[in-house]
Amino acid sequence: MFARIAKMQEDLPSALSDRNCRQLASFVLYIVVLPGLQADFHRAQRTEPLKMGSTEKISPEHEELKLEQVGGVEIIVPAAETPTTRVFLSNTDQVLVIPVETVYFYPANPSKPIDGLVQTLKDALAKLLVTYHIMAGRLAMNEKEQRLEIDCNRKGAEFTHYKSTLSLSDLGDVTMPNPAFRALVPTKFSASVVYEVPLLAIQVTTFQDGGYTVGVMMSHTLFDGFAAIDFFMNYSALARGEELVSVPSFDRSPLKSRDPPKIEFPHPELIKQSDMEQTPFTTAESAEKEFVALENTSKHVTKVFPFTPQKIETLKKKALEGGIIKRVSTFEVVAAHIWQTRTKCIDLPEDKYTNLLFAVDIRKRLIPALHKHYAGNAVHAAVARDLPKVVREMSFVEVVQRIQEAISQVTDAYVRSSIDWGQVHKGFPDLAGGFFLSAWFKMPFYDIDYGWGKPCYAGPIVTPLVEFVLLLSNGTQDGGCNLVIALEPQHMEKFEKLIVEA
């Protein structure tokens, strides 16, 4: 399977002679094809069928969900003429060339059969791509600027339909991450080079009882979570026969670097590309080594831990003890508890910082503020960091303060400095010795109604990458959330005991 990486690298345009540009392109290849390669590896290693509801991490075959493809892959193009231009990508967009895979579960609606569902979604998508024309394009390299951009070439989005002989209820508790659900999301493409991979692919799976799922693969280059919500709200509105809910702004010029760049702050949340030469982002050989490391994550155990409203309230009271902190959010206390607990449980070099990174929305933090419906990545990676010993021995109040300080540091000046830092150093978020906490639990995915009712659950497809920790909705919208985390067995045993403490 590593030959696929090497072949795709060979197909890079010859103009990519600059080392930094070629490293970035190698990074694009590496991270876009990773999910498919991981799935190939896991399928090759399987010896027993996966049980529904299992927490086993090996990706299953489509047969386990009794899936059969209906027709072939369809290419959905905009329903009317659209601009054939190139769209500038910000420095944040440049480093988020990763696939985001989500799945939405819709129970059967007794009063409305799903006979017309698939055609409705295809027609609505074609209409939507007139407004969201960039999603019908492909990644391209601007040879003069040595930057990725979007070529609005109308090559379209991919759409597939599968049927299952199972009922949706046969899937069990869909709020629990299940590797079988990867079969509900499009993950394989006919393209042999990254510049032909669609930026959007949708798979609709209909079940015997009238329930259905909508699986989505979308390039993170396009949108952050807030912009993605706008997209799906507009998509569902058109499917219901209504008008667009909002009009997106694709103008990324407010996030361009200054000329000349002006780096005014240190940026420990980022790592220079020049410091990454021994990583898989440079050559096919080093990429192969890193794939082996990723595949070895089979030794890790992935588990789900609920944070009930009661537990969250207990953590908030603990954070407010002594009156040092006046206000605190659910995310702040949950993130603090996870960071400190994880640091207590895993083996870290005592002389290296442990980093907790998480995304902060910058739409209202910039001066002037970005467009309300800015359709791009308007987020910045905030970082809380210290030596492992310090994090372990801090009081809970102090850990929460570190989270709050990380958030408050994301100002207009800091973000502008970070953008310029990226222009100079062409770097990436630094996950060494730490992890990225991705919070999905407050995103209003449950309002996405295509005309057959709202979903009973919506969330990302969980991957085995241990540097990414997820906070997902618990499916009840009661203020609680679920933590999804992967650790080595000996570390997980200790984590299980400590995470329940408050």
N, C-alpha and C positions, 0 to 999 in steps of 0.2 A: 504493500500500500504506500510505502514511502516513495516509490517511483512516481506516484501521481504528483507529489510535491515537486520533485525534481523536474518532471516534465512541464509543470505549470510555470516553474521558474525559468525554464528555457524559453518559454513562449512570451516572456516579458518583452516589451518593446526594446529595441536595441538602443534607443535614446537614453535608457536608464543607466547611464554610465556613472553618474554621481553616486558615491558610496551611500550617502544618507538616503537618497531617493530609492536606491535599490534595496536598502535595508527596510524601508517603509513598505515597499512593494512586497518583499518577502514576508513581512509581518502580515500584510493583507492576505496573501495566499495561505499562510499558515493558519490564521485564525478563522478564515471563512470556510475552509474545507475540514477543519478539525472535527466538527460533530459527525460528519459522514465517515471519516476515517475511524473515529472511536467506535461508531456503530459497527463498521466492518470488523474491527478487531474483536469486539465483544461477541458478535454473532459467531465468529470463528472459534471462540473459546467456550461456547455454551455446551453443556453436557446434559442438562435437565430442563424441562419446560418450566416457565415462570408461572407461579401461582398468582391469581388475581389478588391484589392488595399487598403483595410481597414488597419488602423494602430492598430486595436484591437489586443491584445496580446494573446488571447485564441487560443490554437492550434486546427486546424480543423481536421475533418475526411478526409480520402482519397477521399470520395465521392465528396467533393467540387472541386477537380481538375479532377473529372471524371476518376479516376484511377482504373485500373484492372490489377492484377498481372498476368504475363504470365509465367506459370510454377512455380516451387518452388524456394526456395533459393538454389543456387549452391555453392559448395565449390571449389574454384580454388586453386590448389596446384602447386608448381613449375613444369615446364615441363621437368626438368631433375633432377638428383641427386644433393642434396645440403648438406652442412655441418650440422650435428645435434649436435650443440654445445650450450653453454650458453654464452650470451653476457652481459658483464658488463654494468651497467647503471650509469651514473654520478650522482652526487648529484642534479644537475639541472633536469636531466631526472626523478629522483625519485619524485620530487614535481610537475611534470607536467603530472601526470597520469590522464589526462582529455581528453574527446573526442573533437576533432575539426571537425566541420561539415561545409562543403562547398558545393556550388552548382554552376554549370557552365551551362549557357544557350546558345544553339547553334541554330541559325536560319536555316531554310530550305535551302538546296543547290539545286537549280533547275536542275543543271547539274549532280547531283549525288544522286540517291535515297538512302534511309537509310536501304534498305533491308538487307545488310550484316553487318550493324553497330554492332549489339549486339555480333555476333560471332567473329567479328574482335577484339572487346575490350576484350572479354574473352580469346581469343588466345594470344593476346598481353600481357595480365596480367600474364598468365601462364609462358610466356617466361621471363617477367620482374622479376618474383619472383625467378628465378634462381639466378639473380644478387642480388636482394633485398630479400634474403632468410629470413632475420629477420622478415619481414612483414608477413610471413606465420607462424610465431610462436605465442607464448602466454606468458603473464606475468607469472613469477614464483618467489617463494621466495627462496633465498639462505639461508638455515637454519644455516649454519656455520657463515656467515657474517651478517646475519639478514638484508639483503638488497634484494630489488626487482631486477630481471634481466630478460632477454628475453630468453626463452627456444625455440631454433630453432627446433621445433618438426614437422614441415611440416603439421600442421593441417589446414593451408590454410586461404585464405581470402574469405569473403562472397560476392556473386554477385547476384543481383536480377534485373529483367526486369519488368517494368510496361508500360502499354499503356494508353493513354488518348484519349477520343473522342473530346477533345478541340484542338484548334490550339494554337501554342505557342503565337501567337499574342493576343489570348483571355486573357492572363495573365496580360495584361496591361504593365505598366512601371516596368520592372523587376529590375531596379536599385534601386527601393524603397523597403526597407525591408518589407516583408509580411509574417505573421505567416503561411499562407497557404503553403508556400514553404517548410516547415518542412516535408511535405508529400513526397517531392522529394529526401529526404535523408534517408538512412537506420538508424533507431533508436532503433529497437527492435531485440533482439537476443534470441535464444532458450536456451542459456547457463543459468544455475542457479547459478553459482559461477563466480567470476570475473576472475579466472584463465582460464576459458574456453571462455571468450569473445574475439572475433577476434580483432586483432590490426588494421585491415583494412576491410572496407565493402564498396561496390560500388553499387549504384542503377542507372540504365539507364532508363529514361522515354522517350518514343517516342510519339510524338504528331501527330494529324491528318494531319497537313500541311507539315510534313517532318522535322519539328524542333525536337530537343531533348535536354534533360538535363542529365548531369552526376552529381549525388549527391554522396558525399564522406564522410564517417566517418572514421577518422584516429586518433589513439591515439597520443596525443602530446608527449608521452614518446619516440616515434620514432624520430621525426624530429621537427626542428623549421621551420619557413616559408621559409628560403632560401634552406634548404635541401628538403622541400616538392616541391619547384619549380623544383629542379633537378629531383626529382622522376617523376613528371608529364611531364616534357620535355622528359625524357627517355620513359615513357609510350606512349606518343603520337608519338614519333619517331618510335617505334616498330609497332604501329598501322598503320603507313604510309608505313611500309615495309622497314624502314631504320635501321641503326645501332644505338646503344646507343650514346647519345650526350656526356655523361660523365660517369665516373666510380666512384661510391661512396666509401668513406672510413668509415667503421663502428667502427674503432678503437677509443674507448673512453678513452684509458689510459692517453692521455695528460691532461684529466680533472679529474684525480684521486687526492685525497687529499694527502698532504705530511705526512710523518711519522717521527716524531710526527707532529700533526697539529700545524700550526703557524698563529695565528690570530693577524694581525698587525694593523687592522683598526676597528673602530666601524662600525656596519652594521645596520643602522636604517631601511633599506629596508626589513629586515627580522625580524621575531618574533620567539622566542624560543618555542619549542614544550612544554616545561615545563610550559609556560605561557598560554597554550591553553587548559588546562584540563577541562574547562567549555564549550568547544565547541563541535560540533557534531563529532569530530574525535576520541572520546574515547569509547562511549557506544551507544547502540541502543536507550536508553531513551533520551540522549541529542541530538542524531541525529534527533529524532522525533520532538523535540522542534525547532531545526533549520529548518527542512523542513516546519514547520508551518510559521516560519518567512519568508522563501523564497516565500512560496505561497502567503503571504500577499503582495507581490510586485504587486499584481493586482491593488493596490491603486496607483501605479506609472503610469505615462504617458510616452510612448516612442515616440519620435519625431525625425525627420530628418532635419538637417540644412545645406544648401549648403555653401561651401566656394568656391566662384568663383575665377578664376585667378586674377580678378581685386581686389577682397577683400584681397586676399593673398598678392598681391603687395602693397596694402595700409598698411597692417600690417608690412610688411618688411621695408617700408619707415619709419614707426613710430618707429620701433626698432632701426633703424640706426640714428635717430635724435640725434644730439649732438656729434656724432662721437665716443661715448664710445665703441660701438660694431662695428666692422669692417666688419664682414661677418655674414650672418644669413641664415638659411634654412627654407623651407616651414614648416617642422615639428616643428621646434623650435618656430616659431611665432604662429602657430595654437595651439600648446600645451599650450603655455603661455596664450593665450587668453581664452582657455577653462578652464584652471585651475583657473585663477583669476575670471572669470565670475561665474563659478560654486561655488566657495568659497563665493562670494558675495551673492549668492542666497539661500544657504541652511543653516540650523541651525546646527552649530557645537559647541562643547564645547570650550570655549575660551582659556582654559588652556591646550588643547591637540593639538598636531601638526596635520596638514592636509598634507597628503602625495600624491604626484603624482608619480606613478610608470610607467615605460615604458621600453621596451626591447631594448638593445643595442647589435648589432652583435659584437662578440669578436674574430672572426676568424683571423683578422689582428692585433688585439690589444695584443694578447699573444706573448710571446717570448719563443721559436720560434713560428711562426704563425701556425695555424692549417692547415690541408689539405684543399685545395681550395674547394673540394667537400666533406667536413666533413658531414657525414650523422648522425646527432644527434642534440641536443639542444646546440648550441654554442651562447647562448645569456645570458646577465646578466641584472637583473632588476635594472636600474638606478632610483634614487629617488631625487626629489626636494621636500623640506619640510620646513614648518615654521608654526608659530601660525596663525590662521585664520585672526586675525586683521592685522597682518603684511602683509599677502598676499593681502588682500583687499586694503590696503593703499599704496602698492608699485607702483612705476611708471611702465609703460609697459616695459620700457627698463630693469628695475631691475628684473622683472619676467622672461624675456627672458634670462637674465644673469644667473638666477638660473637654468634654463633648460640647458644652455650650460655648467655650472659648473658640473651639474649632469652627463652629457655625458663625460666630460673630466676626471672625477674621475674614470671612468672605464678603469683602466690600468691593465697591467699584474699583478703587485703586489696586487692591490685591488681585482682582480678576484680570485687570488690564496688564499688570505685571506678569501674571501667569501666562497670558496670551503671548506676550512678547518673549517670555522665557521659552515657550514652545517654538516660536519662530526661530530663535537662535540655536537651541539645543536639540530640537526635533525629538523630544523624549516621550515617555509613557508614564502612567501612574505607577508608583513604586510599591509593590506588594511584598517586597522582601521582608520576611519576619513578621508579616501581618496578614490582613485580609480586608476585603471590600464587603461592606454590609449593604445589601440592596433591599430597600423597603418598598414593598408592593402593596402592603395591607391597606393603605388609605386611598389607593387609586380607585376611581369610581367605575370600575369595569362592570359592575353589576347593573348599570343603567343602559347597557348596550342591548337594545331590543330591535331585532330585524323585522318584527311584525308577528312573531310567534311567541312572544313573551321574553322575560329577562332570564339571564343564565342563573343556574343554581350554583355554579362555581366558575371562576376564571383565574388563571394564573400562568406562570411560566413553566416550561418543561425543565425539570431539575437535571443538572449535569453533575458529573463526579468531580468537578474541579474544586479542590479544598480551599482555595484562596477566595472563593465567593460564598458568602453566607447570606441566606435569604430570610426575610420576614414577610410571610404571606398571610393573606386573609384566612380566617378560620371558617369562612362560608356562612357565618351567622350575622355579620355586621353588628355585633354587640359591643364592639370596642376592643375585643381581644385579637390575637394574632398567633400564628404558628411560626416557630423558628425551625429552619431546615439547615443542618450543619453536618459536615463530613469530618471525621477525625480518625486517627488510628485507634484500634480497639482498646489498647491500654489507656489511652487518653480519654476515649469516650466513656469508659467506666467511671473515671473520676469526674468527668464533666456532668454525667447524669446525676451524680450525687449533689454537686455544688449548684447546678443551675436551678434546682427546685428551692434552694434557700433564698430568703429575701431579707 
